[in-house]
């Protein structure tokens, strides 16, 4: 035990949580996820402070989902 994943920025709430009240943690997460601190704050407000949820929310907002692709194919008149 005591071996923490160096990919996470540990805070008082634990390495898997994002503490938007701690500026250093916020900056570290913003850099790690390649987004702005404001985007981190916004994501935490929407999905909570669990790092995996925030990362999924941010990635999902920048990429298409399978549902998006299926809808686009339906609009074009093709199906998958």
Protein Blocks (a to p, Z undefined) as FASTA:
>chain_A
ZZacfkbccdfkojkbccfkbmklmmmmmmmnopafklmmmmmmmnojafklmmmmmmmm
mcccfklmmmmmmmnopaZZ
